[in-house]
């Protein structure tokens, strides 16, 4: 079983309890206030009194590259988050934590890295070094690597911080400023990964693999993370599942938790450009693909990397429907072990 310390009960049960907690008649209070209260209550976390004894995962961000709320967005999808800071979400990122060796590793160097490192420090009660032992990056889109700038001489001026990347991304960082300056000044030390070849980091095994995506500057990686007790699949960005050379259903079945691209819920979300320009598997498409699978397989899926237009970030009814269908939504601050 995957233990989720966001209360050790199912997400669906949590929503039901939130509704009961509010216990207010809609006619007595504006609907918008009820929605905000439900969203806030859904973020309440009850952390375990004791830290896990084996390696575990912490979700440090769940939003698409632009974060939530999104720059320039004054529509209903972002209005509540502008007004209510607790509803805001960091760009997608994970922490792999090794409590035995007191080390941790960051997956994705997002634009929100400053906040995410602080969140991690608070959540783990400052038991770990402030900086990760290394950073694994999927690809060269702004939400996934631009946080590296914080390691430069203007901010942290780190010394040989390990950054794990596939070959094309390694070359891109070495040959293009300002990233090349981080390499030249030894702020970061690039470690090349080979697709489908595992590496060991203490008690854990990491395997990078490539997925089809808009590879303007680099290839795009996904990661399989194996700890002594759990297996995880992390694919925050992919074009379409049928373009991948692997069967995503088979891959889900090999792990305990699959954190999958949920950028868009439907094809109608973007009004200012064609959604085909930024292809992703729609949440509804992923649900349909897994429609005939059993509840065990569906329950392994945790949707992540939500665009600000995706109602799974801000609409209670849409969230409830996905949960009712047997899937899960990754939550910022959530812990898996």
C-alpha angles and dihedrals in degrees: 000000000000108000113215112194091204083102104309091254129102118278089238091056089049091057091049091052092048090056090050092048093057092050093174127138113242092227090060097052134033114265091234091060091050090052092050092049092050092049092049093048090050088061096053109118129201105197122208113262090229127044115243114266094222133049116294143178128244120195108225098175140007107183132101119259094284094054127219122314094033124227111266095006114133095161126116092267091066104025095088093049092050089053097039113045093192089067093058119109133208123232114271116290140140136203123214107206127198108194093182095061096025093235133124139191131211124224110208126007097231129184086255094058094120092058093040094055089049092048090050091050092051095044093050092042093241092292092134136057112276092239122056120247087240145347126232116202128195102199150326102278114120098253093056110044113012092089086076087084089074089068092062131101092271093064126006101359090205123194117235096326105186115245117186116208143154118255102267093047090047091055092045092054092045096049105038131064142266087024094051089061090059088056095043093050092045092240087134132024112212116218115194119226126202117220114254093007117114126224127197123227107185106294095353137077124213125193122187120203133175126250129187113264141132096298101186095146106008145003117271121243135200121195136223110203119196120189126178090268109023144034123217135191117204119189109153095163131034134139102227131334093235090059092058117095090227133066106251092204091056090047092051090052092057094060140054097226128026115193103197139186111271099164094141132024096198137001092253098071102094116069101171099053143012113280087220087074089067104033120195133153105268114234088239089054092052091048091050091049090055095037096113096041120106124261093258092061094043092049091059090066118095112180115221142163096061119189113226089250092057108106090213086080097053115007116087096197093053091047091051092051094053091048091048089053088062101259132113138227120224111238127207108254093021117146128209123194 
